[in-house]
Amino acid sequence: MKKFKWEGVMPAITTQFDVKGNLDLDTFKINLSHQINAGVNGIILGGTLGEASTLTNQEKQQLLAVTLGEVNGKIPVIMNIAEQATIEAIRLAQKAEYEGADGLMLLPPMRYKATDEETVIYFSTIANATKLPIMIYNNPIDYKIEVTLEMFAALESYKNITAVKESTRDITNITRMINRFGDRFQILCGVDTIAMEALLMGANGWVAGLVDAFPRETVAIYSYCKQGELEKARSIFSWFLPLLELDISPQLVQNIKLCELATGMGTGHVRPPRLPLKGAELERVRSIIKTALDNRPKSLD
């Protein structure tokens, strides 16, 4: 099994498209370089922000290859697995392992509200089929399946299930996990708006969204929290919060891509069925971004 620490800031990186909807790998590399230079601790490919549901398997392959080339072994590269069928999830997990991914982020079965038993068997079957470290994505708000403490207890014996992306939006769940399992599962916050609170309650890291446009600020908050410099962390987080709230929206991809466009880190284009924002909503998001940029912290030291 590959070894790395599930900790720090791990961007759920966006996929860059040109105006015709094709992959824009040059802009993708620009964003990646900003993340690496800011000191992120890993890259997560093919999640919701990566618009995975619109990507072909060949495009996912391209993105993984490009990312591995740019990262060059400095930090782990994690591939997201979000499939309807167990057999297809196994195939993609094994393919990612063969192609050089360092780990997997694993969602429950998609488009079917599986029972607790079905979900545990789904996760454990995939874990048995790969040696890669696995982070379970626990997001009952968006995916309607909660991975409960009892389900984690049933998964505890699978040594390569090593982390959880905690997106229940219940901060107390972090303490419940630590009380029950100690450090058996590393915990990464998956909701931008409660990341600081999660880190202070013992989360090991942050699977972040707005980091795609603001990597230095995101890494600074994490670093200050872990160093105990809470006033510095709180100051940046207070400034950041209106932007972070753009992550908890059905249009989070459009929102964050507008942020990337404003900071010179993305094209702004989304792939259908997503459509660009327009009218009052576009103006609202642009206003939030402009206010944030006008008041952006000048020093993070």
N, C-alpha and C positions, 0 to 999 in steps of 0.2 A: 504494500500500500504506500502511495506517495505520502510524504510528510510535509506539512506546512501548518502554520497557525491560522486558525479562523479568528482573525482579530483586525482591529484598525478599520480604516475606511475602505470599503469595496464598492466602487461604482457599478450600478446596474446601467451599463453603458448603452447609449442610443446607437441606432444604425443610421448612417447618413445616406441620404438619397439625393440625386440631382433632380432637376425640374421635371424630367421625364419619368421619374420613379425608379431609375436604375441605381445600383449601389454606387456611392461616391467614396471610394476607398481612400482617396487623397485627403478628403476632409475628415474621414474617420481616423486616419493616422494623426492628423493635427490634434484632434480631441484627445486621442490616446496619449500623445506626447505631453499635453498639458496635465493629464492625470498623473502620469509617471513623474513628471518634474515637480508636481505638488507633493509627492510622497505618499500616494495611496498604497494600500497594502494588497490589492488584488483587483482583478477585472472580472466582472460577471457578464457573460454574453447571452443574448437570446432570451432575455426576460420580457416582461410587458413593455418596458421602455425601449427595448431592442426591437419591438414590433415583430416578435418571433412568429406570430400567427400568419404574418404576410410573407415570410421568407421561405424560399425553397431550401431543401436540404443542401443543394450545391452552394447556395449563398451562405448558409451557416458554416459550411466547410471553408469557404473563402475567408469569412470573418475570423474564424478560429486560426487559420493559417497566418493571416496578416497580424493578428494580435500576438500570437506566439513569436512571430518574427520581430515585432516592435518591442515586446517585453523582454525578449532575449534572456529568459530565465530569472530576471530580477524579482518578479512577483508572480504568484499563481494566477492562472487563467481558468475560470470556472465556466462550464457550459450548463445552461439551463435545460431541463428536460420537462416538457409539459405536453403529455400525449393522452389520447383517449384509450389506447390499447396497451396492455402490459407488454405484449410481444414487441411492439414498435418502440416503447420506452427502453426496453432491454437492448434492442438493436442500436438505437441512437446513443445509449450510454456506452456500449462497447465500441462503437465507432469513434466517439469522442475520446475514449481512452487510447485507442489505436493511433489517433491523429495527434495526440500529445497534450490533451487537456490535463490539468492538474487536479480537478475536482468537479463535482456535479452539484447543482442546485435542483432539487426534486420536488415538483408539485404533486398533489394528489391527482387521481384520475380526472381528466378534464371532461366537462359536459355531462357528467353523471355524478349525482350525489351518493357516493359510495358509503356503505356502512363502515363502522369502526373496524370491523374484522376485515372487510374488503380492502380498506385503505392500508392497514398494517401489512396485509399479505402483498399488496402492490409494492409498497416500499421495500419489504424484506426480500421479495423475489428479485427486484432490481439490484439490491445490495449484494445478493449472492452471485449476481452475474458480472460484477465488476470489482476491481481492486481499488478504484478511485474513492477518495473521501467524499462523503455525501452530506450536504446541508439540506435538511427538510424545510420546506417553505410552509409555515403555518399562518395562513391568511383566511380565516373563516368569513371575514367581512366581504371579500371579493369572490372567494371560490367556494363558499358555503360548506366547507368541511373543516372542522376544528380537530387538530391533532392534540388530544387531551393528554394529561399526565399519565393516565393508564396506558394510552397507546404508546407513549414514549417508553414506558416501563417494558412493554412488549417488544420494543425495538432495541432495548439496551444491549442485548447480547450480540447485535450485529456491529462488529468492531469498526467498520468503515462508515457507519452512520454516526457522525462526530459533531454535528452542529445543527442549529435551528435558526432560520430567519424568522424572528418573532414579530409577527404583524397582527396579533390579536387586538392591538390597541389598548390592551389592559396592562398597565405598567406592573401591577402586582403579580402578573404571571411570571415575570422574571424572578422574583423572590420565590415563588412557588417552585419553579424549575430548580433553582439553586438549593432550596431546602430539601427537595426530593432527591436530586441527583448529584449534588455537589458540582464538581467540574467535569462530569462525564460528558455533557453536551455543552459546547461553546455556544454562546447566545449572541446573535447579531440583531440589532434593531432594524426593522424593515419599514418603519414609518417615519418620515423626515421630521414631522412636527413634534414628535416626542423623543427624539434621539438623545437630547441632552439628559433628560430625565432617566432614560433607559441606561445610559452610560453611568450615571451616578448611582443607579441601583444595581450595578454589577454586570451589565452587558459587556461583552468582550469587543464588540465592534458595531459597525453601522453599514448596512447595505443601503447606499444613499442614491437619491435621484437628482436633486439640485446640484450635486457635485459635478454633474455633467457640464454645467455652465460656470460653477463657482467652486473649483477644486481646492484652492488655497484656503478659503474660508471654512470649508467643510473639514479639512484636515486640521485646521487650527482649533476648531471646537473640540474635536476628538482629543487632540494633544493636550489642550488646556484642562479638559476634564480629567484625563488620566494623570496629569501632573498636579492636580489639586488647585489649579489657578482658576477658581470658579468665577470670580468677578470678570476676568477676561473672557472666559467662555460665555458667560451670561450676556455680556455686552454684544458680542458678535451674534449670538443666537437671537437676541431681541431684534437686532437689525435684520437678521435673516428670515425671521418667522413669516412675514407676508409672502416671501418667495417660497418658503417651504410648504406653505398651505396650497400652493399650486400643484403639489404632488398628490394631495388627497382629493382628486377629482377624476371623473371618468375621462376627462380630456387632458390627463397629466402629460401624455406624450406631446400633444400640440403645445401645451403650456411650457414644458421644459425645452422643447425645440425652439420656441420663441426666445427663451432666455439664452440659449446657445447662440442664436443668431445675433442677439444684442451684445454678447461678449466675444464674438468672433470665433466661436468654437463649433459652429455647425451651419448647415445650409438652411435649416428651418422647414425643410420639406418632409411631409408625412406620406405614407403609402395608403391608398384606399383599402378598406372602406373608411378609414379616417379621412377627414377633410380639414382643410385649414380653418382656423377660427375666423369669424367675420362679425361685422356689426358691433353692437355694444359689448359683447364678450371679448372680442379682439381688443377693443379700446381699454376695457377694464384691465386685462392682463398686461397690455403695453404700459399702462399707467403705473401698475405695481412695479414692473421692471424698471421704468424710468426713475421712479422715486428711490428704489433701491440703489441704482447706479449713481444717482446724484448724491447719495449719502453713504456710499460704500466705505467701509473702514480703510483708512490709508495705510495703517501699519498693523501687522499681525504678530509683531515680535514682542 
